[in-house]
Amino acid sequence: DTEVTQTPKHLVMGMTNKKSLKCEQHMGHRAMYWYKQKAKKPPELMFVYSYEKLSINESVPSRFSPECPNSSLLNLHLHALQPEDSALYLCASSQEQLTDTQYFGPGTRLTVL
Amino acid sequence: GIQVEQSPPDLILQEGANSTLRCNFSDSVNNLQWFHQNPWGQLINLFYIPSGTKQNGRLSATTVATERYSLLYISSSQTTDSGVYFCAVGGYNFNKFYFGSGTKLNVKP
């Protein structure tokens, strides 16, 4: 099973809302990733967790807060977002950090009003 | 950081035609992947190929690490091959992963 799941598929939120994106994998992978993809652009790495610890933060604004409750789950908590944060948010996982195949989830399409 | 350039940016093919997509990168890499992003946004891993040659059905890929490029070959293209093809690379510091700007492929019936 090479499946990464993400919920919700779509999310619309106001600038004062707090919401969370969820990602799950059951492949026993020890690295999990969040990417942001704007329309007609390539994905951009935001965060990497390795062995449940934050390994990489690509200078992402603090209104995005990642969390890795256990080795299978990855959350992205959203608070006080701006309309320019509207994008496709992709989760991925791999056996180890940035050394082998990454498997991506279907993404969450976020719209900030 | 590592610069990743993909060509061509856009490609239109008739069903059944063959094509070659190219990815150039500016530094040594220990990780190179090819992905296909379908119109719904799903990124599908095609190959993990930091060096050498691999084949999977109608698709094959070759990476010449010493010359810093990778090629993705699509043979007998089908309409379902349409979408954006991304090359992505990681360096030996294991703390960055860079996507190219992609090749948008449109296969017409």
Boltz contact constraints between the chains, C-beta under 6 A:
constraints:
  - contact:
      token1: [A, 42]
      token2: [B, 86]
      max_distance: 6.0
  - contact:
      token1: [A, 42]
      token2: [B, 99]
      max_distance: 6.0
  - contact:
      token1: [A, 42]
      token2: [B, 101]
      max_distance: 6.0
  - contact:
      token1: [A, 42]
      token2: [B, 102]
      max_distance: 6.0
  - contact:
      token1: [A, 43]
      token2: [B, 99]
      max_distance: 6.0
  - contact:
      token1: [A, 45]
      token2: [B, 97]
      max_distance: 6.0
  - contact:
      token1: [A, 56]
      token2: [B, 95]
      max_distance: 6.0
  - contact:
      token1: [A, 88]
      token2: [B, 41]
      max_distance: 6.0
  - contact:
      token1: [A, 97]
      token2: [B, 94]
      max_distance: 6.0
  - contact:
      token1: [A, 98]
      token2: [B, 31]
      max_distance: 6.0
  - contact:
      token1: [A, 98]
      token2: [B, 90]
      max_distance: 6.0
  - contact:
      token1: [A, 98]
      token2: [B, 94]
      max_distance: 6.0
  - contact:
      token1: [A, 98]
      token2: [B, 97]
      max_distance: 6.0
  - contact:
      token1: [A, 101]
      token2: [B, 45]
      max_distance: 6.0
  - contact:
      token1: [A, 101]
      token2: [B, 48]
      max_distance: 6.0
  - contact:
      token1: [A, 104]
      token2: [B, 43]
      max_distance: 6.0
  - contact:
      token1: [A, 106]
      token2: [B, 42]
      max_distance: 6.0
  - contact:
      token1: [A, 107]
      token2: [B, 41]
      max_distance: 6.0
